[in-house]
Amino acid sequence: MNSRRLFRRSQLRLALWYAGVMGSILGLSGFGVYRAMVQSNWLAIEREIESIAGTLHDSVEPLLPVGEKPTEVLKQIFPDLCISNEPCLKEPTLIQRHTIGISDRTTYYIRLFDHQGKLLAYSPNQPTELPTSFNPEIWQTFQLKNGDRYHQFTTILHSANLNPNRFDNSWGYLQIGRTLEAFDAEVQRIRWVLISGCLLALILIVMSSWWLSQLAMQPIYKSYQKQQEFTANAAHELRSPLASLLISIDALWRILPQQTEDMKTTVKTIERQGKRLSNIISELLFLSRLEQNPEVSKFTVFSLNDLVNDLTEEFLEIAVLDDIYLTRDVPTQEISILGNESQLYRLVSNLIHNALQYTSKQGEIQITLKTQDNLAVISVRDNGIGISPEEQKRIFERFYRVDGDRSRKTGGTGLGLAIAKAIVDLHQGKITLNSELGSGSIFRVYLPLKI
Ligand code: ADP
């Protein structure tokens, strides 16, 4: 993957993390604020109901009648209430005298029960769906079929001059309830304010996360660029003296062919090492160019059939010399892609070269070209030494070699597969490896077809 894309991706990932963490904190705080506001509204409602119930209770209790038929007295105490089992024609204006202080009288309703739980009187505006049977629970919340909710408080009423035959002195129960319409509307309003506030904040968080991640990535990107430049420069600087070293050695060979064997060996070693260094440098230079300026790679449409055929021909001679059976399987139908031909040539040639290096005499190598789901697939299969699963994970890293000494002897630089990966990435393809130690390896290159 080229460095620019890699940094963009890291920046995006960083921004997403920032936004995710900040968004979660915001969401949790928003939820906390919402719960606290709803709770405080709810407590305020309960306090209000309790205080009205307390006022009513205190003013009604001394007036409570003795006897089992208290309705006449009730009519006097609560002229606005309807008496149970009697026609009720009163206007629902409710709680007249005893609830002075209730700002909105239509919000509340009252119900009175005797000590056996029988309904004695009720406000004309009580919800019609309320059960007439008594439920002694202190706090109750109902929801009617039309969705309206009510919250109700029950308190016990005592009478000072009760029938002495009764074992307790409870006269009955007073229930006072109120509609939760205003409360529900307020909760809805809080919810909307918080949701829209959180959404707005989230948008700002996403924007600032992107900006912050950009700030955070800048120094890293700069230092990465510097390092890239250094590699490119170092490779460039080293190339010329090395080239002249190699030329000098070549000249030495010609001038001093009759020198002693020791001298020859030394010069040979210098030459070999010089060539190795030169290979490393040109591969490093190629890699760094590929990553720094991917756009300079000229893409053209070309046939992979020709590329595979040419490469097989090229390596056939070496394979015969190494006593290795090299075959190809290329379809007659043309398989073309859009890409850089010389880079792909280098990539496949590297895979074949490796296969030859790591396959012993009388081994087999097969190069195959085919298509699969809009992709061209080039595979290089060998039955050589294979690669262990742990090594397979690191094989595409720069300078990584399974067995440093062995690979060095084969003249490898440890950069071949790193270059192969960089080329495949540039072509928006992928490279895979299937291998088993001792049985061989298959490298597969997938490239998008030119449709
Ligand atoms: P080198 O230039 O050393 O071959 P590469 O990057 O091409 O570097 O390969 C990295 C390492 O992967 C090699 O050192 C070798 O150990 C291992 N390798 C690559 N291809 C094969 C193969 N076909 N069979 C076994 N090992 C392989």
Residues whose N, C-alpha, C, O or C-beta is under 5 A from the ligand:
A	BS01	ADP	N354 A355 Y358 G384 G386 I387 I395 Y400 R401 V402 D403 S407 G412 T413 G414 L415 G416 L417 A418 S441
